């Protein structure tokens, strides 16, 4: 029997261990999922919503326990982990309330003696592959609309946060969801590919690295099924000369270093108009130095360890390579005693004198480092923002909403913010371009991803 271990980044010890599921488990799970979906499809939307509302309430009722588990599994400060369940509740209830209008048939212009409409049917069995960095927030985006649309769901969660899958499973059991409609599998990469390739899987939704997205596409290459991919990001911010600097700094520091920078839409590069550049950088560095890096179980800590030592080593090397190429590091690591080589603890770092030849400005860091560049005008800023193989979000910091609207049309990302960052509005489509992937979650458009359309064309005689 093969097992896996979840290593807590807090002290690099084993926090959780369990058995990996086998190919036999995959077969059994898919059989049950397929049968459960048939029964679920005959359940009214009104009844489905009752089940899902009970499930949401069950998850939220365990908020304190779940928050501690999140911290122990991936290192986020306990003072911040609870917000994930608040966000889960917000998104889940929003998608719950949106179900009726999102799943209603579409009726084209009437024609005498004809009944014509387009209905939405569930895909069938959906496989959801979710990451560790926001383990509830990334999975809920697809989970709720998929079930409400009439699908069954098999969740393969990251083995860094396996207790999230367990919490979901137990909450669904307490909510008395029909057996087999939601299942979890702990799988290695090889068996994950086996799961995805199975003919009984009708749709796949993956959040993770670009390499992971390529592997998902490879696994399903013999099938023609929907595949949503939310992949990497290198999200930029542009601070215009008219920006409110104090407000911009406060939000951009948080957007850069929250969750130790391990956010899909976290700020990884900032472009600042030359007129306010010096003031912005000073304020940004001063605020960064106020962060407290340390034990994430300490309520005073606001930046914890990265998820793994390998991840912190990667970011350290990015910083070192940038400095060798002429960048200047503005934060003395000695200000953060917990930051030590050979551990997952890494001080937040601010780099200037950077350019796009450096890895830290063109490759995803996914850690507590940000590069800041001076720009002369809007045109230069937009060119630099678009000079990336990724395209998840971008933010503009300005008091001129008309100008922000104008610039937003020139930015190649799925979302453009003004005066905010690192946030998902469940009423808007969450999507990306270029190597950030394809597909949509959240909003009414998210329901389109977990359904297929069927045309009804009846003629009366």
Secondary structure, 3 states (H helix, E strand, C coil): CCEEEEEECCCCEEEEEEECCCHHHHHHHHHHHHHHHHHHHCCCHHHHHHHHHHHHHHHHHCHHHHHHHHHHHHCCCHHHHHHHHHHHHHHHHHHHHHHHHHHCCECCCCCCCEEEEEEEEECCEEEEEECCCCHHHHHHHHHHHHHHCCCEEEEEECCCCHHHHHHHHHHHHHCCCCCCCEEECCCCHHHHHHHHHCCCCCEEEEECCHHHHHHHHHHCCCCCCEEEEECCCCEEEEECCCCCHHHHHHHHHHHHHHHHHCCCCCEEEEEEECCCHHHHHHHHHHHHCCCCECCCCCCCCCECCCCCHHHHHHHHHHHHHHHHCCCEECCCHHHCCCCCCCCCCCCCEEEECCCCCCHHHHCCCCCCEEEEEEECCHHHHHHHHHCCCEECEEEEECCCHHHHHHHHCCCCCCEEEECCCCCCCCCCCECCEECCEECCECHHHHHHHCEEEEEEEEECC
